[in-house]
Amino acid sequence: MQDEVGSRGEDRRDNDELVPQRGARSEENPPVFNLPTGILVALALICGIYAIQEFLLSPALNQWVAVEFGFSPIRYLYPLDEQSLAWLWTPVSYSLLHGSFEHLAFNSLWLAAFGTPVCRRIGEVRFVLFWVVSSVAAAALHAVVNWGEPSLMVGASGVISALMGAACRFAFGDRQRSLARLSGWQPPLLTVGQALADRTVRVFIIIWFLGNIAIAFGMPMLGGSTASIAWDAHIGGFLLGFFGFAAFDPHTGRHTRA
């Protein structure tokens, strides 16, 4: 998972607090692709955009796409009314672009892995809103850290980091929560304190942050390319996902079962 920058105490609740997973399918009729529609559409979109850039656009047009749809901190140094509206859409559009096939493939794998449980839990509409907000959050921290830099950032990994942070609030945990997910229930959302009290969540967060701190000090990331990696966008996305996921979760505060 990487964004590329170019030269421009455990929670153990009763079963009656578990929320049924919407759209659960019977074991007798499993889906051909075990991915929700929202994830399949997102994968098709980012792969389709990359294919168009790679095989249909000229180098000059590709450069224009990168400038007009990639995120650049320097854009916000100039009066907004004296430039195009790219300042408005680039905090989101950059997340749909990728700088290489390796970059795209790596992010696609992480999107399928962590986007699937989140999308199943919150549904497609909320998933789109979560994508937009987490993309903006990742871009915002990247802009703060690199204020005024003439770089261009592309890649979905700020969003994927947010999905990882969101998953820490419900997808990890003790045996009861794992059995609930396997049986088609949605486990209740953990509070921030409950999530941090869970050993699995703590270990995941520590390893994740250490990896990104290592990137900040110049160490290469597994699956990374020769381009710089926007570790700050990763952190911005993760913090949004971990602390803000409750705002997108329709099961927050609900304790019902079918």
N, C-alpha and C positions, 0 to 999 in steps of 0.2 A: 504494500500500500504506500503510494507516494504521490505527492503533488510535485510536478516539475516546474522549475523556475528557469526561464530562458534568459538569454543575455539582455533582452529588453526586460457483636453477639449475633448469631444466625436467627433468621425469622422462621418460626415453626407455628403456622396457623392451622386452624381446623379446616377439614376438607370443605365445610359448608361456606368457606370464604373464597373458594375457587370459582373463577368465572369461566363459563364454557367458551371454548375457542370458536369464533364464528367461521362458518364454512368448513368445519371439520368433516372429513370424508371417512367412510367406513373402510375397515381393513380389507373387506371383500372386493372393493372397487378403488384401488389406489390410482392416483393420477399418473399419467405418462411422465410428465415432468414435475418433480416434487418441489416446484417453486411457485409462489403466488403470482398472479397476473401482474401486479405492480412491479415486481422484480424482473419478470420477463420483458415487460415494456421498457423498463429502465436500461436493461442490458441491450435490447434491440436498438434503443435510441443512441446510446454512447458508441456502440459498435457501428451503427449505420453512419453516424457523423464521421467517425474515424475513416470508414471505408470511402466515403465521399471525398474527404480531404486527401486521402492517400492515392486514390485511383482516378478521380475526376477533375480535381482542381489543379490549376497551374501553380508553380512555386510562388508567383507574385500574388495570386488570389489567396493562396494558403497563408501567406504572410499577412494579408489584409484581414483574414478571418482571425488569426491569432491576436492581432492588435485590437480589433474591434470587439472581440468576444472573450479574450483572455483578461485576467485581472492584473492591473498595474497600479501600485501605490502612488506613483508620481502623478497620475491623472487627477488626484484630489488636491494637488498644490495649486491648480489653476482655477479661475472662476468657472463655475459650472455652466453659466449662461454663455460662455465664450467657446464652448466645445460641443461635440455631439453628445447624444444621450447615452453613449457607451458607459459613462459613469453610473448610470442607473441599472443597466442590465448585467454588466460584467461581474458584479458580486455573486451572480447565480450562473451566468452562461459559462464561466470558466470551468465549472464542475462537469460540463458535458464534453469538454475537449480533452484530448490526450496527445502527448508528444511523440509516442512511439508505440509499436505493437506490444512490446514488453510492458510498457506502462499500462496500456489498456488491459492486457491479459491479467496482470497482477491485480489491478483494481477490480476487474470483473469477478475474479475468484472471491475476493473479500466482500464484495457487494452481495454475491449470492449467499455467502456464509452468514453474514451478520444482518443483511437486509431482510432475509427470509423470515426470521422470527419476529422482527419488528413490524414488518408489513402485515404479517398474519394477525398480529395483535391489534394494530390500530386501523387497518384497512387502507385501501388505495388512496382515498382523498386525503386523509391525515398524513399518509406517507409522503405525498407530494408536498404538502405544507411543511412537513418536517425536513424534507430535502432542501427546500428553499431557505428556511430559517437557518439550518445548520450550515449551509453553504455560505450565507452571509456572515454568520458568526466566525467561521474559519477565515474568510477573507478579511474580516475586521481585525482580528488579532495579527494576521500577516501584515496588514497595512500599518498597524501600530509599531510592530517590530522593525518594519522596513520602510518607515515613512520617508517619502520622497525618492525612493529608489526606482530607477527606470527599468525594472524587471517585469516579466510577464509570467504569471502563474496559471497553469492549467492542470486539470485533474480532479477526479471525484473523491480523492481520499480524505479531504476535510469532512465530507458528508459521511464517508465510511467510518471515520473516527467517531463521528457523532452516533452512528449506529452501534458501534462498539460500546460507547458510554451508555447508551440507552439499554443495551442488552445486559449490562451490569446490574440494572435495576429489577430485572425479572427473569432473565434466561439462565443465570447461574444460580447455584445454591445447593441446599441440602437434598437428600434423597426424596423427601416428600414432594418437593417442587419438580424434580426430574420425573417422578412417576406421574405427576399431574399433567405435565406436558405430553408424555407418551400416551396418556389415556384420552387426550383431546381437550383437556381443560387448560385455561389460562391461569397461571398462578397469580396471586395478588401482587401488586407492585410493592417492592420494598421501599421504605423510606431511605434517604441518603445514609442515615446512621445505621440502619439495618444492613444495607448493602456493604458499607465499609466494615461492619462487624463480621461479615461472612469471609472466611479464609480464602475461598476460591476467588472471590471478587478482589480482595486485597492483593493477592499474588498476581492476578491478571493486571491490575492497575499499576502495580509497582514495576512489573516487567515492561509494560507498555510505555510508561513514562521514562524508564531508564533507556529503552531503545531510542526514543525520540531525543532525549538529552544527548545520547551518544552521537546521533545524527547532527545535532546542533554543534558539536565539537569536531565534526568532519569525518566521523566514521561512516562507511557505506552501509546501506540497509539491504537486507536480504531481498532480492528481487528488484533492487533499485537500478537505475540506469546511470549514464554518465552525467546527466543533468543534475543540478542542485535539487535538494529535496526540501520542501516547505514544511519543516517540522513545526513551525509556529501555527500554521493552518491546521495541522493535525491536532494540536493541543486545543486550539480554539473550538474545533468541532467536537472533540471529546468532552470538554467542559460543558458545552451546550447540551449534548446528549445525556450526560450523566445527571446534571443538575436541573435540566429543563424538560426532561421527557414526560414528567407527570402532566404537563400542560397539553400534551398530545394524546395521552392515554385515555381512551373512553372507559376503561375499567377502574380508574382511580376512584377510590372511595365506595366502589360497589362490591357487595358481597352476595352474589346470587348464583344459583345453579339451576340447570334445566330440570 
